[in-house]
Structure formats: structure tokens, C-alpha cells
Amino acid sequence: IVDRSTERYVAAWTVAALFAGVSIPVSLHAIHLHIRHYRSPLQRHCIRVLLMVPIYAVQSWCALRFRAQTPILESFREIYEACAIYSFY
């Protein structure tokens, strides 16, 4: 007997890992370029926003994989998001 619900979770983990695996290096490369060509203090805001991509990607994958720890993971994500938004003021 094959458990179809487990197969759906594995498919979701795989798709999430694929998209996280693509988005994290692209975002880190953009962050690296902003740091390397730092000309304006406003770029630090761009860097903070770009850092949200890897944080959200890792948190989303971990929330799919470790469902019991989802509220804890979401709170870390929300704290970073609040700090990033607060830095604009």
C-alpha cells in the first residue's frame, strides 16, 4: 500500500528546495554586487530588502519540512521583516 500524502509532501519539499536553491544564489549575488559597488548610503536599504529573499526561502522550506516548528520559524522571519522595514524610518 502506497501512502499518497507522503508523496505530496516530498514533491512540495522538492519544489520548494528547487526554488530556494535558485533564488538564494541570485539574491546573494545581487547583495554581493551592491556591497562591492557601494556608492550611496541608500544601498544599505536595498541590501536589507534583498536579504529577505534568502530568509524567506529558508524559512518557507523549513516550515514545509518541519511543520511543528513553523510558528517559531515564522516569528524569526517576522522579526527580521520588522527590523528591515523599521530601518526605512
Chimera marker file (.cmm) of the C-alpha trace (Angstrom):
<marker_set name="trace">
<marker id="1" x="0.000" y="0.000" z="0.000" r="1" g="1" b="0" radius="0.5"/>
<marker id="2" x="1.407" y="3.371" z="-1.044" r="1" g="1" b="0" radius="0.5"/>
<marker id="3" x="0.791" y="6.431" z="1.095" r="1" g="1" b="0" radius="0.5"/>
<marker id="4" x="-0.029" y="9.244" z="-1.351" r="1" g="1" b="0" radius="0.5"/>
<marker id="5" x="0.125" y="12.012" z="1.280" r="1" g="1" b="0" radius="0.5"/>
<marker id="6" x="3.829" y="11.345" z="1.846" r="1" g="1" b="0" radius="0.5"/>
<marker id="7" x="4.481" y="11.602" z="-1.873" r="1" g="1" b="0" radius="0.5"/>
<marker id="8" x="2.807" y="15.016" z="-1.973" r="1" g="1" b="0" radius="0.5"/>
<marker id="9" x="5.000" y="16.257" z="0.869" r="1" g="1" b="0" radius="0.5"/>
<marker id="10" x="8.123" y="15.011" z="-0.875" r="1" g="1" b="0" radius="0.5"/>
<marker id="11" x="7.029" y="16.766" z="-4.068" r="1" g="1" b="0" radius="0.5"/>
<marker id="12" x="6.396" y="20.002" z="-2.152" r="1" g="1" b="0" radius="0.5"/>
<marker id="13" x="9.787" y="19.770" z="-0.413" r="1" g="1" b="0" radius="0.5"/>
<marker id="14" x="11.498" y="19.155" z="-3.728" r="1" g="1" b="0" radius="0.5"/>
<marker id="15" x="9.821" y="22.067" z="-5.495" r="1" g="1" b="0" radius="0.5"/>
<marker id="16" x="10.483" y="24.388" z="-2.544" r="1" g="1" b="0" radius="0.5"/>
<marker id="17" x="14.126" y="23.303" z="-2.408" r="1" g="1" b="0" radius="0.5"/>
<marker id="18" x="14.470" y="23.871" z="-6.149" r="1" g="1" b="0" radius="0.5"/>
<marker id="19" x="13.107" y="27.413" z="-5.996" r="1" g="1" b="0" radius="0.5"/>
<marker id="20" x="15.081" y="28.224" z="-2.842" r="1" g="1" b="0" radius="0.5"/>
<marker id="21" x="18.187" y="26.814" z="-4.484" r="1" g="1" b="0" radius="0.5"/>
<marker id="22" x="17.713" y="29.185" z="-7.413" r="1" g="1" b="0" radius="0.5"/>
<marker id="23" x="16.615" y="32.293" z="-5.528" r="1" g="1" b="0" radius="0.5"/>
<marker id="24" x="19.234" y="32.229" z="-2.762" r="1" g="1" b="0" radius="0.5"/>
<marker id="25" x="22.343" y="32.366" z="-5.013" r="1" g="1" b="0" radius="0.5"/>
<marker id="26" x="20.766" y="35.005" z="-7.254" r="1" g="1" b="0" radius="0.5"/>
<marker id="27" x="19.902" y="37.153" z="-4.249" r="1" g="1" b="0" radius="0.5"/>
<marker id="28" x="23.320" y="36.662" z="-2.633" r="1" g="1" b="0" radius="0.5"/>
<marker id="29" x="24.972" y="37.638" z="-5.912" r="1" g="1" b="0" radius="0.5"/>
<marker id="30" x="22.919" y="40.835" z="-6.058" r="1" g="1" b="0" radius="0.5"/>
<marker id="31" x="23.838" y="41.580" z="-2.438" r="1" g="1" b="0" radius="0.5"/>
<marker id="32" x="27.492" y="40.972" z="-3.250" r="1" g="1" b="0" radius="0.5"/>
<marker id="33" x="27.323" y="43.396" z="-6.182" r="1" g="1" b="0" radius="0.5"/>
<marker id="34" x="25.669" y="46.060" z="-4.011" r="1" g="1" b="0" radius="0.5"/>
<marker id="35" x="28.381" y="45.688" z="-1.390" r="1" g="1" b="0" radius="0.5"/>
<marker id="36" x="31.163" y="45.644" z="-3.958" r="1" g="1" b="0" radius="0.5"/>
<marker id="37" x="29.887" y="48.766" z="-5.722" r="1" g="1" b="0" radius="0.5"/>
<marker id="38" x="28.727" y="50.608" z="-2.624" r="1" g="1" b="0" radius="0.5"/>
<marker id="39" x="28.308" y="54.266" z="-3.617" r="1" g="1" b="0" radius="0.5"/>
<marker id="40" x="25.301" y="55.572" z="-1.711" r="1" g="1" b="0" radius="0.5"/>
<marker id="41" x="24.062" y="55.060" z="1.846" r="1" g="1" b="0" radius="0.5"/>
<marker id="42" x="20.672" y="54.214" z="0.330" r="1" g="1" b="0" radius="0.5"/>
<marker id="43" x="22.124" y="50.947" z="-0.947" r="1" g="1" b="0" radius="0.5"/>
<marker id="44" x="22.061" y="49.537" z="2.582" r="1" g="1" b="0" radius="0.5"/>
<marker id="45" x="18.266" y="49.587" z="2.358" r="1" g="1" b="0" radius="0.5"/>
<marker id="46" x="18.432" y="47.626" z="-0.886" r="1" g="1" b="0" radius="0.5"/>
<marker id="47" x="20.717" y="45.113" z="0.791" r="1" g="1" b="0" radius="0.5"/>
<marker id="48" x="18.300" y="44.710" z="3.697" r="1" g="1" b="0" radius="0.5"/>
<marker id="49" x="15.420" y="44.091" z="1.318" r="1" g="1" b="0" radius="0.5"/>
<marker id="50" x="17.482" y="41.650" z="-0.760" r="1" g="1" b="0" radius="0.5"/>
<marker id="51" x="18.349" y="39.733" z="2.418" r="1" g="1" b="0" radius="0.5"/>
<marker id="52" x="14.657" y="38.986" z="2.818" r="1" g="1" b="0" radius="0.5"/>
<marker id="53" x="14.781" y="36.596" z="-0.141" r="1" g="1" b="0" radius="0.5"/>
<marker id="54" x="17.142" y="34.018" z="1.421" r="1" g="1" b="0" radius="0.5"/>
<marker id="55" x="15.483" y="34.394" z="4.815" r="1" g="1" b="0" radius="0.5"/>
<marker id="56" x="12.015" y="33.809" z="3.345" r="1" g="1" b="0" radius="0.5"/>
<marker id="57" x="13.240" y="30.946" z="1.159" r="1" g="1" b="0" radius="0.5"/>
<marker id="58" x="14.914" y="29.097" z="4.017" r="1" g="1" b="0" radius="0.5"/>
<marker id="59" x="12.013" y="29.755" z="6.374" r="1" g="1" b="0" radius="0.5"/>
<marker id="60" x="9.447" y="28.558" z="3.841" r="1" g="1" b="0" radius="0.5"/>
<marker id="61" x="11.318" y="25.343" z="3.126" r="1" g="1" b="0" radius="0.5"/>
<marker id="62" x="11.881" y="24.664" z="6.824" r="1" g="1" b="0" radius="0.5"/>
<marker id="63" x="8.198" y="25.354" z="7.528" r="1" g="1" b="0" radius="0.5"/>
<marker id="64" x="7.258" y="22.744" z="4.932" r="1" g="1" b="0" radius="0.5"/>
<marker id="65" x="9.775" y="20.238" z="6.238" r="1" g="1" b="0" radius="0.5"/>
<marker id="66" x="9.410" y="20.794" z="9.994" r="1" g="1" b="0" radius="0.5"/>
<marker id="67" x="5.749" y="21.596" z="10.454" r="1" g="1" b="0" radius="0.5"/>
<marker id="68" x="5.803" y="21.521" z="14.253" r="1" g="1" b="0" radius="0.5"/>
<marker id="69" x="8.361" y="24.360" z="14.394" r="1" g="1" b="0" radius="0.5"/>
<marker id="70" x="6.555" y="26.603" z="11.922" r="1" g="1" b="0" radius="0.5"/>
<marker id="71" x="5.404" y="29.214" z="14.498" r="1" g="1" b="0" radius="0.5"/>
<marker id="72" x="8.957" y="29.625" z="15.793" r="1" g="1" b="0" radius="0.5"/>
<marker id="73" x="10.365" y="29.941" z="12.280" r="1" g="1" b="0" radius="0.5"/>
<marker id="74" x="7.697" y="32.456" z="11.311" r="1" g="1" b="0" radius="0.5"/>
<marker id="75" x="8.454" y="34.598" z="14.335" r="1" g="1" b="0" radius="0.5"/>
<marker id="76" x="12.139" y="34.845" z="13.346" r="1" g="1" b="0" radius="0.5"/>
<marker id="77" x="11.097" y="35.849" z="9.838" r="1" g="1" b="0" radius="0.5"/>
<marker id="78" x="8.639" y="38.434" z="11.141" r="1" g="1" b="0" radius="0.5"/>
<marker id="79" x="11.283" y="39.926" z="13.457" r="1" g="1" b="0" radius="0.5"/>
<marker id="80" x="13.716" y="40.402" z="10.568" r="1" g="1" b="0" radius="0.5"/>
<marker id="81" x="10.980" y="41.856" z="8.380" r="1" g="1" b="0" radius="0.5"/>
<marker id="82" x="10.029" y="44.334" z="11.101" r="1" g="1" b="0" radius="0.5"/>
<marker id="83" x="13.673" y="45.383" z="11.535" r="1" g="1" b="0" radius="0.5"/>
<marker id="84" x="14.126" y="45.815" z="7.794" r="1" g="1" b="0" radius="0.5"/>
<marker id="85" x="11.001" y="47.940" z="7.472" r="1" g="1" b="0" radius="0.5"/>
<marker id="86" x="11.868" y="49.945" z="10.584" r="1" g="1" b="0" radius="0.5"/>
<marker id="87" x="15.251" y="50.836" z="9.099" r="1" g="1" b="0" radius="0.5"/>
<marker id="88" x="13.486" y="52.932" z="6.446" r="1" g="1" b="0" radius="0.5"/>
<marker id="89" x="12.290" y="55.409" z="9.102" r="1" g="1" b="0" radius="0.5"/>
<link id1="1" id2="2" r="1" g="1" b="0" radius="0.2"/>
<link id1="2" id2="3" r="1" g="1" b="0" radius="0.2"/>
<link id1="3" id2="4" r="1" g="1" b="0" radius="0.2"/>
<link id1="4" id2="5" r="1" g="1" b="0" radius="0.2"/>
<link id1="5" id2="6" r="1" g="1" b="0" radius="0.2"/>
<link id1="6" id2="7" r="1" g="1" b="0" radius="0.2"/>
<link id1="7" id2="8" r="1" g="1" b="0" radius="0.2"/>
<link id1="8" id2="9" r="1" g="1" b="0" radius="0.2"/>
<link id1="9" id2="10" r="1" g="1" b="0" radius="0.2"/>
<link id1="10" id2="11" r="1" g="1" b="0" radius="0.2"/>
<link id1="11" id2="12" r="1" g="1" b="0" radius="0.2"/>
<link id1="12" id2="13" r="1" g="1" b="0" radius="0.2"/>
<link id1="13" id2="14" r="1" g="1" b="0" radius="0.2"/>
<link id1="14" id2="15" r="1" g="1" b="0" radius="0.2"/>
<link id1="15" id2="16" r="1" g="1" b="0" radius="0.2"/>
<link id1="16" id2="17" r="1" g="1" b="0" radius="0.2"/>
<link id1="17" id2="18" r="1" g="1" b="0" radius="0.2"/>
<link id1="18" id2="19" r="1" g="1" b="0" radius="0.2"/>
<link id1="19" id2="20" r="1" g="1" b="0" radius="0.2"/>
<link id1="20" id2="21" r="1" g="1" b="0" radius="0.2"/>
<link id1="21" id2="22" r="1" g="1" b="0" radius="0.2"/>
<link id1="22" id2="23" r="1" g="1" b="0" radius="0.2"/>
<link id1="23" id2="24" r="1" g="1" b="0" radius="0.2"/>
<link id1="24" id2="25" r="1" g="1" b="0" radius="0.2"/>
<link id1="25" id2="26" r="1" g="1" b="0" radius="0.2"/>
<link id1="26" id2="27" r="1" g="1" b="0" radius="0.2"/>
<link id1="27" id2="28" r="1" g="1" b="0" radius="0.2"/>
<link id1="28" id2="29" r="1" g="1" b="0" radius="0.2"/>
<link id1="29" id2="30" r="1" g="1" b="0" radius="0.2"/>
<link id1="30" id2="31" r="1" g="1" b="0" radius="0.2"/>
<link id1="31" id2="32" r="1" g="1" b="0" radius="0.2"/>
<link id1="32" id2="33" r="1" g="1" b="0" radius="0.2"/>
<link id1="33" id2="34" r="1" g="1" b="0" radius="0.2"/>
<link id1="34" id2="35" r="1" g="1" b="0" radius="0.2"/>
<link id1="35" id2="36" r="1" g="1" b="0" radius="0.2"/>
<link id1="36" id2="37" r="1" g="1" b="0" radius="0.2"/>
<link id1="37" id2="38" r="1" g="1" b="0" radius="0.2"/>
<link id1="38" id2="39" r="1" g="1" b="0" radius="0.2"/>
<link id1="39" id2="40" r="1" g="1" b="0" radius="0.2"/>
<link id1="40" id2="41" r="1" g="1" b="0" radius="0.2"/>
<link id1="41" id2="42" r="1" g="1" b="0" radius="0.2"/>
<link id1="42" id2="43" r="1" g="1" b="0" radius="0.2"/>
<link id1="43" id2="44" r="1" g="1" b="0" radius="0.2"/>
<link id1="44" id2="45" r="1" g="1" b="0" radius="0.2"/>
<link id1="45" id2="46" r="1" g="1" b="0" radius="0.2"/>
<link id1="46" id2="47" r="1" g="1" b="0" radius="0.2"/>
<link id1="47" id2="48" r="1" g="1" b="0" radius="0.2"/>
<link id1="48" id2="49" r="1" g="1" b="0" radius="0.2"/>
<link id1="49" id2="50" r="1" g="1" b="0" radius="0.2"/>
<link id1="50" id2="51" r="1" g="1" b="0" radius="0.2"/>
<link id1="51" id2="52" r="1" g="1" b="0" radius="0.2"/>
<link id1="52" id2="53" r="1" g="1" b="0" radius="0.2"/>
<link id1="53" id2="54" r="1" g="1" b="0" radius="0.2"/>
<link id1="54" id2="55" r="1" g="1" b="0" radius="0.2"/>
<link id1="55" id2="56" r="1" g="1" b="0" radius="0.2"/>
<link id1="56" id2="57" r="1" g="1" b="0" radius="0.2"/>
<link id1="57" id2="58" r="1" g="1" b="0" radius="0.2"/>
<link id1="58" id2="59" r="1" g="1" b="0" radius="0.2"/>
<link id1="59" id2="60" r="1" g="1" b="0" radius="0.2"/>
<link id1="60" id2="61" r="1" g="1" b="0" radius="0.2"/>
<link id1="61" id2="62" r="1" g="1" b="0" radius="0.2"/>
<link id1="62" id2="63" r="1" g="1" b="0" radius="0.2"/>
<link id1="63" id2="64" r="1" g="1" b="0" radius="0.2"/>
<link id1="64" id2="65" r="1" g="1" b="0" radius="0.2"/>
<link id1="65" id2="66" r="1" g="1" b="0" radius="0.2"/>
<link id1="66" id2="67" r="1" g="1" b="0" radius="0.2"/>
<link id1="67" id2="68" r="1" g="1" b="0" radius="0.2"/>
<link id1="68" id2="69" r="1" g="1" b="0" radius="0.2"/>
<link id1="69" id2="70" r="1" g="1" b="0" radius="0.2"/>
<link id1="70" id2="71" r="1" g="1" b="0" radius="0.2"/>
<link id1="71" id2="72" r="1" g="1" b="0" radius="0.2"/>
<link id1="72" id2="73" r="1" g="1" b="0" radius="0.2"/>
<link id1="73" id2="74" r="1" g="1" b="0" radius="0.2"/>
<link id1="74" id2="75" r="1" g="1" b="0" radius="0.2"/>
<link id1="75" id2="76" r="1" g="1" b="0" radius="0.2"/>
<link id1="76" id2="77" r="1" g="1" b="0" radius="0.2"/>
<link id1="77" id2="78" r="1" g="1" b="0" radius="0.2"/>
<link id1="78" id2="79" r="1" g="1" b="0" radius="0.2"/>
<link id1="79" id2="80" r="1" g="1" b="0" radius="0.2"/>
<link id1="80" id2="81" r="1" g="1" b="0" radius="0.2"/>
<link id1="81" id2="82" r="1" g="1" b="0" radius="0.2"/>
<link id1="82" id2="83" r="1" g="1" b="0" radius="0.2"/>
<link id1="83" id2="84" r="1" g="1" b="0" radius="0.2"/>
<link id1="84" id2="85" r="1" g="1" b="0" radius="0.2"/>
<link id1="85" id2="86" r="1" g="1" b="0" radius="0.2"/>
<link id1="86" id2="87" r="1" g="1" b="0" radius="0.2"/>
<link id1="87" id2="88" r="1" g="1" b="0" radius="0.2"/>
<link id1="88" id2="89" r="1" g="1" b="0" radius="0.2"/>
</marker_set>
